[in-house]
Amino acid sequence: MRVRPRRNRKNQVLRDMVEETFLSPAHLIYPLFLQEASLKPFAIPSLPGVFRYNQDDLAKEIEECITLGIRSFVLFPAVPDSLKDETASYSWQSDNFYLAAIHFLKERFPSINLMSDVAMDPYSSDGHDGLVRDGEIVNDETLPILAEMAIAQAQAGIDIIGPSDMMDGRVGYLRDSLDKAGYISTSIMAYTAKYASAFYGPFRDALESAPKAGDKKTYQMNPANKREALIEAQLDAAEGADFLMVKPALLYLDVIHLLKSEQLLPIAAYNVSGEYAMLKAACEKGWLDYNKAMPEMLLSMKRAGADVILTYFAKDFAQLFKEGL
């Protein structure tokens, strides 16, 4: 046999030399849940090892992460029902604890990247990402609300706006609104191919933000569709997005690969709560080795084409990376 692929696998030095895919903490964004300042850290039952933090405890968590090489974080607010209404008006109010935390964290850690969540559902009494009128999620009337939210976040110091709502035209509307408000350097990571997935359950538990009625299938994508993601990607790129995201990640590696092949913008993948929870559960049962299975899962997303991965595994991966995996 003249061709023996095993020759390039015969020792670690050679394996490292020909390694095609490299993943480090620099490629990760760590999702963090924020709650009001008066509340103590709350362990989320369906997300083992994940907590809702107040502002001060969140700062301690970020400080630990920085020492491990994690420099990017996405923040999600757990808003009490008493502050929610039909138009999500608390999202841009001056006394909003989420906006205050963004300002506080950027002053304390100026070198980190903070990404926001732009959608109505954390603040909406209806629990939907868009405005509800007579049982319908109305698209165009939602856009000014999202713009108010995005401008308030940019003013607070956010680095990357994350519109997760899946309303048509929202990337262009937000880009124009941010530019007119003077925030031309604020990036947009579009949730481009966000599917109506069954794997968001633990996240909704964490924020208590599930829809009060109906589902999100009229605005989130059908899991059966792949080519439709190209339409969404072309629109978001043309409207001024800086990153294109696929969500979920593990079950949509083909979509990640497709967008990476067809688009020039960086591709992000969101390793969602259900994907995290199922691996955690299997490892707690002893059915899988966490320190081996978790990096392999993340590596599959990078290999598929993700430049950036949003993952609840970020801190654990960074610790293993520091130790040499």
Secondary structure, DSSP 8 states (H G I E B T S, - for coil): ----GGGGGSSHHHHHHT------GGGEEEEEEE--TTS--EE-TTSTT-EEE-HHHHHHHHHHHHHTT--EEEEEE---GGG-BTT-GGGG-TT-HHHHHHHHHHHH-TTSEEE--B-STTTBTT--SSEEETTEEESTTTHHHHHHHHHHHHHHT-SEE-B-S--TTHHHHHHHHHHHTT-TT-EEEEEEEEB--GGGHHHHHHHT---SSS-STTTSB-TT-STHHHHHHHHHHHHT-SEEEEESSGGGHHHHHHHHHH-SS-EEEEE-HHHHHHHHHHHHTTSS-HHHHHHHHHHHHHHHT-SEEEETTHHHHHHHHHTT-
